[in-house]
Amino acid sequence: NPLFAQRVCPGNNGMFISTLLINGKVRGTWHRVIKKDRLLITLEPFEALSSAEREAVLVTAQNYGAYWGLPVSIV
């Protein structure tokens, strides 16, 4: 969606923000902060996510945390 292009690629300079994809569609952005005892993931969806979408994001985030060997908190 062109309305969200600046949120995914601010400045239109080719530097993309980490993008939240759900079912092959860009639904928002996210970023992570690695702490010594947990992985914090901040979601910035473009529109409200359904409970099923949030659950899918949570499962994926937990898998990502397992890769780092850290529990995950989503904010």
CHARMM-style PDB file with segment names, atoms N, HN, CA, C and O in Angstrom:
ATOM      1  N   ASN     1       0.847  -1.184   0.000  1.00  0.00      PROA
ATOM      2  CA  ASN     1       0.000   0.000   0.000  1.00  0.00      PROA
ATOM      3  C   ASN     1       0.889   1.243   0.000  1.00  0.00      PROA
ATOM      4  O   ASN     1       1.696   1.409   0.914  1.00  0.00      PROA
ATOM      5  N   PRO     2       0.766   2.105  -0.982  1.00  0.00      PROA
ATOM      6  CA  PRO     2       1.596   3.306  -1.057  1.00  0.00      PROA
ATOM      7  C   PRO     2       1.448   4.220   0.160  1.00  0.00      PROA
ATOM      8  O   PRO     2       2.361   4.990   0.461  1.00  0.00      PROA
ATOM      9  N   LEU     3       0.321   4.151   0.861  1.00  0.00      PROA
ATOM     10  HN  LEU     3      -0.420   3.526   0.616  1.00  0.00      PROA
ATOM     11  CA  LEU     3       0.130   4.999   2.038  1.00  0.00      PROA
ATOM     12  C   LEU     3       1.135   4.693   3.136  1.00  0.00      PROA
ATOM     13  O   LEU     3       1.455   5.564   3.945  1.00  0.00      PROA
ATOM     14  N   PHE     4       1.639   3.455   3.171  1.00  0.00      PROA
ATOM     15  HN  PHE     4       1.379   2.747   2.514  1.00  0.00      PROA
ATOM     16  CA  PHE     4       2.551   3.043   4.231  1.00  0.00      PROA
ATOM     17  C   PHE     4       4.001   2.979   3.766  1.00  0.00      PROA
ATOM     18  O   PHE     4       4.872   2.582   4.541  1.00  0.00      PROA
ATOM     19  N   ALA     5       4.279   3.355   2.532  1.00  0.00      PROA
ATOM     20  HN  ALA     5       3.572   3.676   1.903  1.00  0.00      PROA
ATOM     21  CA  ALA     5       5.626   3.238   1.975  1.00  0.00      PROA
ATOM     22  C   ALA     5       6.665   3.973   2.806  1.00  0.00      PROA
ATOM     23  O   ALA     5       7.754   3.442   3.021  1.00  0.00      PROA
ATOM     24  N   GLN     6       6.369   5.163   3.275  1.00  0.00      PROA
ATOM     25  HN  GLN     6       5.484   5.595   3.100  1.00  0.00      PROA
ATOM     26  CA  GLN     6       7.333   5.931   4.069  1.00  0.00      PROA
ATOM     27  C   GLN     6       7.608   5.285   5.430  1.00  0.00      PROA
ATOM     28  O   GLN     6       8.673   5.500   6.009  1.00  0.00      PROA
ATOM     29  N   ARG     7       6.669   4.504   5.940  1.00  0.00      PROA
ATOM     30  HN  ARG     7       5.804   4.329   5.470  1.00  0.00      PROA
ATOM     31  CA  ARG     7       6.882   3.826   7.219  1.00  0.00      PROA
ATOM     32  C   ARG     7       7.771   2.599   7.060  1.00  0.00      PROA
ATOM     33  O   ARG     7       8.437   2.182   8.008  1.00  0.00      PROA
ATOM     34  N   VAL     8       7.781   2.021   5.862  1.00  0.00      PROA
ATOM     35  HN  VAL     8       7.240   2.360   5.092  1.00  0.00      PROA
ATOM     36  CA  VAL     8       8.608   0.853   5.590  1.00  0.00      PROA
ATOM     37  C   VAL     8       9.993   1.271   5.093  1.00  0.00      PROA
ATOM     38  O   VAL     8      10.994   0.638   5.430  1.00  0.00      PROA
ATOM     39  N   CYS     9      10.046   2.320   4.304  1.00  0.00      PROA
ATOM     40  HN  CYS     9       9.233   2.834   4.030  1.00  0.00      PROA
ATOM     41  CA  CYS     9      11.307   2.795   3.722  1.00  0.00      PROA
ATOM     42  C   CYS     9      11.389   4.315   3.872  1.00  0.00      PROA
ATOM     43  O   CYS     9      11.222   5.049   2.898  1.00  0.00      PROA
ATOM     44  N   PRO    10      11.652   4.794   5.121  1.00  0.00      PROA
ATOM     45  CA  PRO    10      11.676   6.235   5.336  1.00  0.00      PROA
ATOM     46  C   PRO    10      12.755   6.907   4.485  1.00  0.00      PROA
ATOM     47  O   PRO    10      13.874   6.407   4.365  1.00  0.00      PROA
ATOM     48  N   GLY    11      12.405   8.018   3.916  1.00  0.00      PROA
ATOM     49  HN  GLY    11      11.496   8.425   4.014  1.00  0.00      PROA
ATOM     50  CA  GLY    11      13.348   8.758   3.084  1.00  0.00      PROA
ATOM     51  C   GLY    11      13.459   8.216   1.669  1.00  0.00      PROA
ATOM     52  O   GLY    11      14.167   8.786   0.839  1.00  0.00      PROA
ATOM     53  N   ASN    12      12.756   7.103   1.386  1.00  0.00      PROA
ATOM     54  HN  ASN    12      12.181   6.640   2.061  1.00  0.00      PROA
ATOM     55  CA  ASN    12      12.787   6.505   0.055  1.00  0.00      PROA
ATOM     56  C   ASN    12      14.211   6.305  -0.447  1.00  0.00      PROA
ATOM     57  O   ASN    12      14.511   6.546  -1.616  1.00  0.00      PROA
ATOM     58  N   ASN    13      15.101   5.851   0.477  1.00  0.00      PROA
ATOM     59  HN  ASN    13      14.857   5.655   1.426  1.00  0.00      PROA
ATOM     60  CA  ASN    13      16.519   5.725   0.151  1.00  0.00      PROA
ATOM     61  C   ASN    13      16.999   4.281   0.053  1.00  0.00      PROA
ATOM     62  O   ASN    13      18.202   4.039  -0.049  1.00  0.00      PROA
ATOM     63  N   GLY    14      16.078   3.317   0.081  1.00  0.00      PROA
ATOM     64  HN  GLY    14      15.101   3.514   0.163  1.00  0.00      PROA
ATOM     65  CA  GLY    14      16.460   1.920  -0.035  1.00  0.00      PROA
ATOM     66  C   GLY    14      16.776   1.236   1.283  1.00  0.00      PROA
ATOM     67  O   GLY    14      17.074   0.042   1.297  1.00  0.00      PROA
ATOM     68  N   MET    15      16.717   1.965   2.393  1.00  0.00      PROA
ATOM     69  HN  MET    15      16.475   2.935   2.381  1.00  0.00      PROA
ATOM     70  CA  MET    15      16.960   1.395   3.718  1.00  0.00      PROA
ATOM     71  C   MET    15      15.610   1.057   4.335  1.00  0.00      PROA
ATOM     72  O   MET    15      14.859   1.941   4.748  1.00  0.00      PROA
ATOM     73  N   PHE    16      15.318  -0.227   4.391  1.00  0.00      PROA
ATOM     74  HN  PHE    16      15.928  -0.946   4.056  1.00  0.00      PROA
ATOM     75  CA  PHE    16      14.011  -0.685   4.856  1.00  0.00      PROA
ATOM     76  C   PHE    16      14.018  -0.969   6.358  1.00  0.00      PROA
ATOM     77  O   PHE    16      15.002  -1.472   6.900  1.00  0.00      PROA
ATOM     78  N   ILE    17      12.915  -0.643   7.016  1.00  0.00      PROA
ATOM     79  HN  ILE    17      12.116  -0.235   6.575  1.00  0.00      PROA
ATOM     80  CA  ILE    17      12.677  -1.004   8.407  1.00  0.00      PROA
ATOM     81  C   ILE    17      12.272  -2.487   8.416  1.00  0.00      PROA
ATOM     82  O   ILE    17      11.717  -2.982   7.435  1.00  0.00      PROA
ATOM     83  N   SER    18      12.548  -3.192   9.514  1.00  0.00      PROA
ATOM     84  HN  SER    18      12.999  -2.790  10.311  1.00  0.00      PROA
ATOM     85  CA  SER    18      12.093  -4.580   9.629  1.00  0.00      PROA
ATOM     86  C   SER    18      10.580  -4.614   9.419  1.00  0.00      PROA
ATOM     87  O   SER    18       9.836  -3.884  10.073  1.00  0.00      PROA
ATOM     88  N   THR    19      10.146  -5.458   8.515  1.00  0.00      PROA
ATOM     89  HN  THR    19      10.751  -6.051   7.984  1.00  0.00      PROA
ATOM     90  CA  THR    19       8.767  -5.438   8.045  1.00  0.00      PROA
ATOM     91  C   THR    19       7.992  -6.645   8.568  1.00  0.00      PROA
ATOM     92  O   THR    19       8.478  -7.775   8.536  1.00  0.00      PROA
ATOM     93  N   LEU    20       6.787  -6.384   9.046  1.00  0.00      PROA
ATOM     94  HN  LEU    20       6.392  -5.466   9.072  1.00  0.00      PROA
ATOM     95  CA  LEU    20       5.886  -7.419   9.534  1.00  0.00      PROA
ATOM     96  C   LEU    20       5.050  -7.926   8.366  1.00  0.00      PROA
ATOM     97  O   LEU    20       4.221  -7.198   7.818  1.00  0.00      PROA
ATOM     98  N   LEU    21       5.279  -9.178   7.992  1.00  0.00      PROA
ATOM     99  HN  LEU    21       5.952  -9.769   8.437  1.00  0.00      PROA
ATOM    100  CA  LEU    21       4.516  -9.807   6.903  1.00  0.00      PROA
ATOM    101  C   LEU    21       3.566 -10.826   7.495  1.00  0.00      PROA
ATOM    102  O   LEU    21       3.957 -11.629   8.342  1.00  0.00      PROA
ATOM    103  N   ILE    22       2.327 -10.798   7.056  1.00  0.00      PROA
ATOM    104  HN  ILE    22       2.009 -10.145   6.368  1.00  0.00      PROA
ATOM    105  CA  ILE    22       1.338 -11.791   7.454  1.00  0.00      PROA
ATOM    106  C   ILE    22       0.644 -12.251   6.188  1.00  0.00      PROA
ATOM    107  O   ILE    22       0.054 -11.453   5.461  1.00  0.00      PROA
ATOM    108  N   ASN    23       0.723 -13.543   5.936  1.00  0.00      PROA
ATOM    109  HN  ASN    23       1.202 -14.191   6.527  1.00  0.00      PROA
ATOM    110  CA  ASN    23       0.138 -14.125   4.721  1.00  0.00      PROA
ATOM    111  C   ASN    23       0.613 -13.415   3.457  1.00  0.00      PROA
ATOM    112  O   ASN    23      -0.162 -13.195   2.527  1.00  0.00      PROA
ATOM    113  N   GLY    24       1.895 -13.059   3.437  1.00  0.00      PROA
ATOM    114  HN  GLY    24       2.525 -13.238   4.192  1.00  0.00      PROA
ATOM    115  CA  GLY    24       2.489 -12.447   2.252  1.00  0.00      PROA
ATOM    116  C   GLY    24       2.187 -10.975   2.052  1.00  0.00      PROA
ATOM    117  O   GLY    24       2.550 -10.401   1.025  1.00  0.00      PROA
ATOM    118  N   LYS    25       1.521 -10.353   3.028  1.00  0.00      PROA
ATOM    119  HN  LYS    25       1.226 -10.819   3.862  1.00  0.00      PROA
ATOM    120  CA  LYS    25       1.184  -8.930   2.907  1.00  0.00      PROA
ATOM    121  C   LYS    25       1.895  -8.133   3.996  1.00  0.00      PROA
ATOM    122  O   LYS    25       1.990  -8.574   5.141  1.00  0.00      PROA
ATOM    123  N   VAL    26       2.393  -6.957   3.625  1.00  0.00      PROA
ATOM    124  HN  VAL    26       2.315  -6.598   2.695  1.00  0.00      PROA
ATOM    125  CA  VAL    26       3.037  -6.076   4.595  1.00  0.00      PROA
ATOM    126  C   VAL    26       1.952  -5.518   5.500  1.00  0.00      PROA
ATOM    127  O   VAL    26       1.027  -4.852   5.035  1.00  0.00      PROA
ATOM    128  N   ARG    27       2.068  -5.792   6.801  1.00  0.00      PROA
ATOM    129  HN  ARG    27       2.819  -6.333   7.179  1.00  0.00      PROA
ATOM    130  CA  ARG    27       1.043  -5.376   7.755  1.00  0.00      PROA
ATOM    131  C   ARG    27       1.571  -4.404   8.790  1.00  0.00      PROA
ATOM    132  O   ARG    27       0.805  -3.902   9.612  1.00  0.00      PROA
ATOM    133  N   GLY    28       2.886  -4.126   8.766  1.00  0.00      PROA
ATOM    134  HN  GLY    28       3.509  -4.534   8.099  1.00  0.00      PROA
ATOM    135  CA  GLY    28       3.445  -3.196   9.740  1.00  0.00      PROA
ATOM    136  C   GLY    28       4.956  -3.306   9.784  1.00  0.00      PROA
ATOM    137  O   GLY    28       5.581  -3.893   8.900  1.00  0.00      PROA
ATOM    138  N   THR    29       5.526  -2.733  10.823  1.00  0.00      PROA
ATOM    139  HN  THR    29       5.018  -2.257  11.541  1.00  0.00      PROA
ATOM    140  CA  THR    29       6.966  -2.815  11.042  1.00  0.00      PROA
ATOM    141  C   THR    29       7.209  -3.320  12.460  1.00  0.00      PROA
ATOM    142  O   THR    29       6.288  -3.384  13.274  1.00  0.00      PROA
ATOM    143  N   TRP    30       8.464  -3.678  12.746  1.00  0.00      PROA
ATOM    144  HN  TRP    30       9.212  -3.625  12.085  1.00  0.00      PROA
ATOM    145  CA  TRP    30       8.819  -4.150  14.078  1.00  0.00      PROA
ATOM    146  C   TRP    30      10.288  -3.841  14.317  1.00  0.00      PROA
ATOM    147  O   TRP    30      11.053  -3.620  13.378  1.00  0.00      PROA
ATOM    148  N   HSD    31      10.663  -3.831  15.575  1.00  0.00      PROA
ATOM    149  HN  HSD    31      10.041  -4.012  16.337  1.00  0.00      PROA
ATOM    150  CA  HSD    31      12.085  -3.780  15.894  1.00  0.00      PROA
ATOM    151  C   HSD    31      12.331  -4.546  17.181  1.00  0.00      PROA
ATOM    152  O   HSD    31      11.416  -4.790  17.967  1.00  0.00      PROA
ATOM    153  N   ARG    32      13.582  -4.918  17.375  1.00  0.00      PROA
ATOM    154  HN  ARG    32      14.325  -4.720  16.736  1.00  0.00      PROA
ATOM    155  CA  ARG    32      13.935  -5.731  18.529  1.00  0.00      PROA
ATOM    156  C   ARG    32      14.991  -5.035  19.364  1.00  0.00      PROA
ATOM    157  O   ARG    32      15.786  -4.236  18.868  1.00  0.00      PROA
ATOM    158  N   VAL    33      14.975  -5.360  20.638  1.00  0.00      PROA
ATOM    159  HN  VAL    33      14.330  -6.008  21.041  1.00  0.00      PROA
ATOM    160  CA  VAL    33      16.026  -4.952  21.560  1.00  0.00      PROA
ATOM    161  C   VAL    33      16.440  -6.217  22.305  1.00  0.00      PROA
ATOM    162  O   VAL    33      15.608  -6.880  22.926  1.00  0.00      PROA
ATOM    163  N   ILE    34      17.710  -6.543  22.242  1.00  0.00      PROA
ATOM    164  HN  ILE    34      18.385  -6.005  21.738  1.00  0.00      PROA
ATOM    165  CA  ILE    34      18.207  -7.731  22.926  1.00  0.00      PROA
ATOM    166  C   ILE    34      18.734  -7.312  24.292  1.00  0.00      PROA
ATOM    167  O   ILE    34      19.697  -6.552  24.394  1.00  0.00      PROA
ATOM    168  N   LYS    35      18.097  -7.811  25.326  1.00  0.00      PROA
ATOM    169  HN  LYS    35      17.314  -8.428  25.243  1.00  0.00      PROA
ATOM    170  CA  LYS    35      18.524  -7.594  26.704  1.00  0.00      PROA
ATOM    171  C   LYS    35      19.265  -8.848  27.154  1.00  0.00      PROA
ATOM    172  O   LYS    35      19.242  -9.866  26.461  1.00  0.00      PROA
ATOM    173  N   LYS    36      19.925  -8.778  28.315  1.00  0.00      PROA
ATOM    174  HN  LYS    36      19.943  -7.952  28.878  1.00  0.00      PROA
ATOM    175  CA  LYS    36      20.667  -9.967  28.758  1.00  0.00      PROA
ATOM    176  C   LYS    36      19.736 -11.107  29.156  1.00  0.00      PROA
ATOM    177  O   LYS    36      20.137 -12.270  29.120  1.00  0.00      PROA
ATOM    178  N   ASP    37      18.495 -10.787  29.538  1.00  0.00      PROA
ATOM    179  HN  ASP    37      18.170  -9.842  29.568  1.00  0.00      PROA
ATOM    180  CA  ASP    37      17.594 -11.836  30.001  1.00  0.00      PROA
ATOM    181  C   ASP    37      16.342 -12.003  29.155  1.00  0.00      PROA
ATOM    182  O   ASP    37      15.495 -12.832  29.485  1.00  0.00      PROA
ATOM    183  N   ARG    38      16.196 -11.236  28.067  1.00  0.00      PROA
ATOM    184  HN  ARG    38      16.885 -10.562  27.800  1.00  0.00      PROA
ATOM    185  CA  ARG    38      15.009 -11.379  27.213  1.00  0.00      PROA
ATOM    186  C   ARG    38      15.204 -10.611  25.908  1.00  0.00      PROA
ATOM    187  O   ARG    38      16.108  -9.789  25.763  1.00  0.00      PROA
ATOM    188  N   LEU    39      14.332 -10.914  24.987  1.00  0.00      PROA
ATOM    189  HN  LEU    39      13.598 -11.582  25.105  1.00  0.00      PROA
ATOM    190  CA  LEU    39      14.289 -10.244  23.693  1.00  0.00      PROA
ATOM    191  C   LEU    39      12.996  -9.446  23.641  1.00  0.00      PROA
ATOM    192  O   LEU    39      11.911 -10.018  23.745  1.00  0.00      PROA
ATOM    193  N   LEU    40      13.096  -8.144  23.482  1.00  0.00      PROA
ATOM    194  HN  LEU    40      13.978  -7.679  23.397  1.00  0.00      PROA
ATOM    195  CA  LEU    40      11.920  -7.283  23.401  1.00  0.00      PROA
ATOM    196  C   LEU    40      11.625  -6.995  21.931  1.00  0.00      PROA
ATOM    197  O   LEU    40      12.500  -6.556  21.184  1.00  0.00      PROA
ATOM    198  N   ILE    41      10.393  -7.247  21.531  1.00  0.00      PROA
ATOM    199  HN  ILE    41       9.683  -7.603  22.138  1.00  0.00      PROA
ATOM    200  CA  ILE    41       9.971  -6.968  20.164  1.00  0.00      PROA
ATOM    201  C   ILE    41       8.830  -5.961  20.220  1.00  0.00      PROA
ATOM    202  O   ILE    41       7.815  -6.179  20.883  1.00  0.00      PROA
ATOM    203  N   THR    42       9.018  -4.864  19.516  1.00  0.00      PROA
ATOM    204  HN  THR    42       9.842  -4.687  18.978  1.00  0.00      PROA
ATOM    205  CA  THR    42       7.987  -3.834  19.436  1.00  0.00      PROA
ATOM    206  C   THR    42       7.329  -3.921  18.066  1.00  0.00      PROA
ATOM    207  O   THR    42       7.993  -3.814  17.035  1.00  0.00      PROA
ATOM    208  N   LEU    43       6.030  -4.113  18.070  1.00  0.00      PROA
ATOM    209  HN  LEU    43       5.490  -4.199  18.907  1.00  0.00      PROA
ATOM    210  CA  LEU    43       5.254  -4.173  16.825  1.00  0.00      PROA
ATOM    211  C   LEU    43       4.626  -2.818  16.553  1.00  0.00      PROA
ATOM    212  O   LEU    43       4.159  -2.140  17.468  1.00  0.00      PROA
ATOM    213  N   GLU    44       4.619  -2.433  15.290  1.00  0.00      PROA
ATOM    214  HN  GLU    44       4.999  -2.984  14.546  1.00  0.00      PROA
ATOM    215  CA  GLU    44       3.935  -1.221  14.864  1.00  0.00      PROA
ATOM    216  C   GLU    44       3.062  -1.568  13.653  1.00  0.00      PROA
ATOM    217  O   GLU    44       3.398  -1.229  12.519  1.00  0.00      PROA
ATOM    218  N   PRO    45       1.932  -2.252  13.908  1.00  0.00      PROA
ATOM    219  CA  PRO    45       1.063  -2.618  12.785  1.00  0.00      PROA
ATOM    220  C   PRO    45       0.416  -1.381  12.174  1.00  0.00      PROA
ATOM    221  O   PRO    45       0.162  -0.388  12.856  1.00  0.00      PROA
ATOM    222  N   PHE    46       0.158  -1.464  10.882  1.00  0.00      PROA
ATOM    223  HN  PHE    46       0.364  -2.271  10.328  1.00  0.00      PROA
ATOM    224  CA  PHE    46      -0.490  -0.352  10.190  1.00  0.00      PROA
ATOM    225  C   PHE    46      -1.973  -0.282  10.532  1.00  0.00      PROA
ATOM    226  O   PHE    46      -2.569   0.795  10.540  1.00  0.00      PROA
ATOM    227  N   GLU    47      -2.554  -1.431  10.811  1.00  0.00      PROA
ATOM    228  HN  GLU    47      -2.069  -2.305  10.804  1.00  0.00      PROA
ATOM    229  CA  GLU    47      -3.965  -1.531  11.200  1.00  0.00      PROA
ATOM    230  C   GLU    47      -4.052  -2.593  12.292  1.00  0.00      PROA
ATOM    231  O   GLU    47      -3.127  -3.388  12.455  1.00  0.00      PROA
ATOM    232  N   ALA    48      -5.131  -2.612  13.026  1.00  0.00      PROA
ATOM    233  HN  ALA    48      -5.883  -1.966  12.894  1.00  0.00      PROA
ATOM    234  CA  ALA    48      -5.297  -3.590  14.095  1.00  0.00      PROA
ATOM    235  C   ALA    48      -5.191  -5.009  13.541  1.00  0.00      PROA
ATOM    236  O   ALA    48      -5.723  -5.315  12.474  1.00  0.00      PROA
ATOM    237  N   LEU    49      -4.493  -5.868  14.285  1.00  0.00      PROA
ATOM    238  HN  LEU    49      -4.060  -5.620  15.152  1.00  0.00      PROA
ATOM    239  CA  LEU    49      -4.365  -7.271  13.907  1.00  0.00      PROA
ATOM    240  C   LEU    49      -5.469  -8.067  14.581  1.00  0.00      PROA
ATOM    241  O   LEU    49      -5.878  -7.765  15.702  1.00  0.00      PROA
ATOM    242  N   SER    50      -5.941  -9.081  13.884  1.00  0.00      PROA
ATOM    243  HN  SER    50      -5.609  -9.327  12.973  1.00  0.00      PROA
ATOM    244  CA  SER    50      -6.946  -9.965  14.480  1.00  0.00      PROA
ATOM    245  C   SER    50      -6.262 -10.813  15.554  1.00  0.00      PROA
ATOM    246  O   SER    50      -5.035 -10.875  15.617  1.00  0.00      PROA
ATOM    247  N   SER    51      -7.050 -11.452  16.380  1.00  0.00      PROA
ATOM    248  HN  SER    51      -8.047 -11.401  16.329  1.00  0.00      PROA
ATOM    249  CA  SER    51      -6.473 -12.297  17.427  1.00  0.00      PROA
ATOM    250  C   SER    51      -5.688 -13.456  16.806  1.00  0.00      PROA
ATOM    251  O   SER    51      -4.656 -13.852  17.348  1.00  0.00      PROA
ATOM    252  N   ALA    52      -6.152 -14.004  15.689  1.00  0.00      PROA
ATOM    253  HN  ALA    52      -6.990 -13.682  15.248  1.00  0.00      PROA
ATOM    254  CA  ALA    52      -5.421 -15.078  15.013  1.00  0.00      PROA
ATOM    255  C   ALA    52      -4.084 -14.572  14.466  1.00  0.00      PROA
ATOM    256  O   ALA    52      -3.077 -15.278  14.529  1.00  0.00      PROA
ATOM    257  N   GLU    53      -4.077 -13.356  13.934  1.00  0.00      PROA
ATOM    258  HN  GLU    53      -4.895 -12.783  13.883  1.00  0.00      PROA
ATOM    259  CA  GLU    53      -2.823 -12.775  13.430  1.00  0.00      PROA
ATOM    260  C   GLU    53      -1.859 -12.509  14.574  1.00  0.00      PROA
ATOM    261  O   GLU    53      -0.664 -12.782  14.456  1.00  0.00      PROA
ATOM    262  N   ARG    54      -2.369 -11.980  15.679  1.00  0.00      PROA
ATOM    263  HN  ARG    54      -3.340 -11.759  15.775  1.00  0.00      PROA
ATOM    264  CA  ARG    54      -1.501 -11.732  16.838  1.00  0.00      PROA
ATOM    265  C   ARG    54      -0.924 -13.038  17.372  1.00  0.00      PROA
ATOM    266  O   ARG    54       0.242 -13.086  17.764  1.00  0.00      PROA
ATOM    267  N   GLU    55      -1.718 -14.083  17.388  1.00  0.00      PROA
ATOM    268  HN  GLU    55      -2.665 -14.045  17.069  1.00  0.00      PROA
ATOM    269  CA  GLU    55      -1.236 -15.388  17.840  1.00  0.00      PROA
ATOM    270  C   GLU    55      -0.139 -15.912  16.914  1.00  0.00      PROA
ATOM    271  O   GLU    55       0.864 -16.451  17.381  1.00  0.00      PROA
ATOM    272  N   ALA    56      -0.328 -15.753  15.604  1.00  0.00      PROA
ATOM    273  HN  ALA    56      -1.143 -15.315  15.225  1.00  0.00      PROA
ATOM    274  CA  ALA    56       0.692 -16.181  14.642  1.00  0.00      PROA
ATOM    275  C   ALA    56       1.983 -15.391  14.829  1.00  0.00      PROA
ATOM    276  O   ALA    56       3.072 -15.956  14.740  1.00  0.00      PROA
ATOM    277  N   VAL    57       1.870 -14.094  15.087  1.00  0.00      PROA
ATOM    278  HN  VAL    57       0.985 -13.635  15.159  1.00  0.00      PROA
ATOM    279  CA  VAL    57       3.052 -13.268  15.337  1.00  0.00      PROA
ATOM    280  C   VAL    57       3.741 -13.722  16.622  1.00  0.00      PROA
ATOM    281  O   VAL    57       4.969 -13.788  16.672  1.00  0.00      PROA
ATOM    282  N   LEU    58       2.970 -14.034  17.654  1.00  0.00      PROA
ATOM    283  HN  LEU    58       1.973 -13.981  17.613  1.00  0.00      PROA
ATOM    284  CA  LEU    58       3.538 -14.492  18.918  1.00  0.00      PROA
ATOM    285  C   LEU    58       4.315 -15.791  18.733  1.00  0.00      PROA
ATOM    286  O   LEU    58       5.424 -15.924  19.250  1.00  0.00      PROA
ATOM    287  N   VAL    59       3.754 -16.740  18.010  1.00  0.00      PROA
ATOM    288  HN  VAL    59       2.853 -16.632  17.589  1.00  0.00      PROA
ATOM    289  CA  VAL    59       4.438 -18.011  17.764  1.00  0.00      PROA
ATOM    290  C   VAL    59       5.753 -17.772  17.025  1.00  0.00      PROA
ATOM    291  O   VAL    59       6.787 -18.337  17.380  1.00  0.00      PROA
ATOM    292  N   THR    60       5.701 -16.935  16.003  1.00  0.00      PROA
ATOM    293  HN  THR    60       4.861 -16.476  15.715  1.00  0.00      PROA
ATOM    294  CA  THR    60       6.906 -16.626  15.236  1.00  0.00      PROA
ATOM    295  C   THR    60       7.946 -15.921  16.114  1.00  0.00      PROA
ATOM    296  O   THR    60       9.137 -16.223  16.038  1.00  0.00      PROA
ATOM    297  N   ALA    61       7.489 -14.989  16.942  1.00  0.00      PROA
ATOM    298  HN  ALA    61       6.522 -14.744  17.003  1.00  0.00      PROA
ATOM    299  CA  ALA    61       8.397 -14.276  17.841  1.00  0.00      PROA
ATOM    300  C   ALA    61       9.042 -15.233  18.840  1.00  0.00      PROA
ATOM    301  O   ALA    61      10.228 -15.104  19.143  1.00  0.00      PROA
ATOM    302  N   GLN    62       8.279 -16.183  19.347  1.00  0.00      PROA
ATOM    303  HN  GLN    62       7.315 -16.288  19.101  1.00  0.00      PROA
ATOM    304  CA  GLN    62       8.844 -17.160  20.278  1.00  0.00      PROA
ATOM    305  C   GLN    62       9.892 -18.033  19.596  1.00  0.00      PROA
ATOM    306  O   GLN    62      10.906 -18.371  20.207  1.00  0.00      PROA
ATOM    307  N   ASN    63       9.661 -18.395  18.358  1.00  0.00      PROA
ATOM    308  HN  ASN    63       8.837 -18.121  17.862  1.00  0.00      PROA
ATOM    309  CA  ASN    63      10.670 -19.142  17.595  1.00  0.00      PROA
ATOM    310  C   ASN    63      11.933 -18.305  17.404  1.00  0.00      PROA
ATOM    311  O   ASN    63      13.049 -18.817  17.495  1.00  0.00      PROA
ATOM    312  N   TYR    64      11.746 -17.034  17.143  1.00  0.00      PROA
ATOM    313  HN  TYR    64      10.840 -16.618  17.069  1.00  0.00      PROA
ATOM    314  CA  TYR    64      12.882 -16.114  16.989  1.00  0.00      PROA
ATOM    315  C   TYR    64      13.650 -16.011  18.309  1.00  0.00      PROA
ATOM    316  O   TYR    64      14.881 -16.033  18.324  1.00  0.00      PROA
ATOM    317  N   GLY    65      12.916 -15.900  19.407  1.00  0.00      PROA
ATOM    318  HN  GLY    65      11.916 -15.882  19.395  1.00  0.00      PROA
ATOM    319  CA  GLY    65      13.556 -15.868  20.721  1.00  0.00      PROA
ATOM    320  C   GLY    65      14.317 -17.152  21.010  1.00  0.00      PROA
ATOM    321  O   GLY    65      15.402 -17.110  21.589  1.00  0.00      PROA
ATOM    322  N   ALA    66      13.762 -18.295  20.612  1.00  0.00      PROA
ATOM    323  HN  ALA    66      12.880 -18.329  20.140  1.00  0.00      PROA
ATOM    324  CA  ALA    66      14.444 -19.576  20.810  1.00  0.00      PROA
ATOM    325  C   ALA    66      15.766 -19.592  20.051  1.00  0.00      PROA
ATOM    326  O   ALA    66      16.754 -20.141  20.537  1.00  0.00      PROA
ATOM    327  N   TYR    67      15.789 -18.997  18.869  1.00  0.00      PROA
ATOM    328  HN  TYR    67      14.986 -18.552  18.474  1.00  0.00      PROA
ATOM    329  CA  TYR    67      17.035 -18.894  18.107  1.00  0.00      PROA
ATOM    330  C   TYR    67      18.100 -18.155  18.913  1.00  0.00      PROA
ATOM    331  O   TYR    67      19.269 -18.541  18.905  1.00  0.00      PROA
ATOM    332  N   TRP    68      17.696 -17.099  19.607  1.00  0.00      PROA
ATOM    333  HN  TRP    68      16.746 -16.786  19.614  1.00  0.00      PROA
ATOM    334  CA  TRP    68      18.618 -16.310  20.419  1.00  0.00      PROA
ATOM    335  C   TRP    68      18.811 -16.917  21.818  1.00  0.00      PROA
ATOM    336  O   TRP    68      19.676 -16.479  22.576  1.00  0.00      PROA
ATOM    337  N   GLY    69      18.005 -17.919  22.147  1.00  0.00      PROA
ATOM    338  HN  GLY    69      17.302 -18.275  21.531  1.00  0.00      PROA
ATOM    339  CA  GLY    69      18.107 -18.527  23.472  1.00  0.00      PROA
ATOM    340  C   GLY    69      17.543 -17.629  24.556  1.00  0.00      PROA
ATOM    341  O   GLY    69      17.995 -17.671  25.700  1.00  0.00      PROA
ATOM    342  N   LEU    70      16.550 -16.809  24.198  1.00  0.00      PROA
ATOM    343  HN  LEU    70      16.183 -16.775  23.269  1.00  0.00      PROA
ATOM    344  CA  LEU    70      15.966 -15.844  25.132  1.00  0.00      PROA
ATOM    345  C   LEU    70      14.447 -15.886  25.078  1.00  0.00      PROA
ATOM    346  O   LEU    70      13.870 -16.104  24.013  1.00  0.00      PROA
ATOM    347  N   PRO    71      13.783 -15.676  26.235  1.00  0.00      PROA
ATOM    348  CA  PRO    71      12.335 -15.508  26.196  1.00  0.00      PROA
ATOM    349  C   PRO    71      12.000 -14.187  25.515  1.00  0.00      PROA
ATOM    350  O   PRO    71      12.824 -13.273  25.464  1.00  0.00      PROA
ATOM    351  N   VAL    72      10.789 -14.099  24.996  1.00  0.00      PROA
ATOM    352  HN  VAL    72      10.120 -14.841  25.037  1.00  0.00      PROA
ATOM    353  CA  VAL    72      10.359 -12.924  24.227  1.00  0.00      PROA
ATOM    354  C   VAL    72       9.252 -12.179  24.955  1.00  0.00      PROA
ATOM    355  O   VAL    72       8.350 -12.780  25.538  1.00  0.00      PROA
ATOM    356  N   SER    73       9.343 -10.851  24.908  1.00  0.00      PROA
ATOM    357  HN  SER    73      10.076 -10.362  24.434  1.00  0.00      PROA
ATOM    358  CA  SER    73       8.245  -9.978  25.334  1.00  0.00      PROA
ATOM    359  C   SER    73       7.876  -9.131  24.134  1.00  0.00      PROA
ATOM    360  O   SER    73       8.736  -8.510  23.510  1.00  0.00      PROA
ATOM    361  N   ILE    74       6.590  -9.110  23.814  1.00  0.00      PROA
ATOM    362  HN  ILE    74       5.891  -9.615  24.321  1.00  0.00      PROA
ATOM    363  CA  ILE    74       6.102  -8.260  22.716  1.00  0.00      PROA
ATOM    364  C   ILE    74       5.421  -7.059  23.299  1.00  0.00      PROA
ATOM    365  O   ILE    74       4.562  -7.171  24.173  1.00  0.00      PROA
ATOM    366  N   VAL    75       5.814  -5.898  22.804  1.00  0.00      PROA
ATOM    367  HN  VAL    75       6.512  -5.807  22.094  1.00  0.00      PROA
ATOM    368  CA  VAL    75       5.211  -4.644  23.250  1.00  0.00      PROA
ATOM    369  C   VAL    75       4.660  -3.885  22.077  1.00  0.00      PROA
ATOM    370  OT1 VAL    75       4.109  -2.798  22.249  1.00  0.00      PROA
TER     371      VAL     75
END
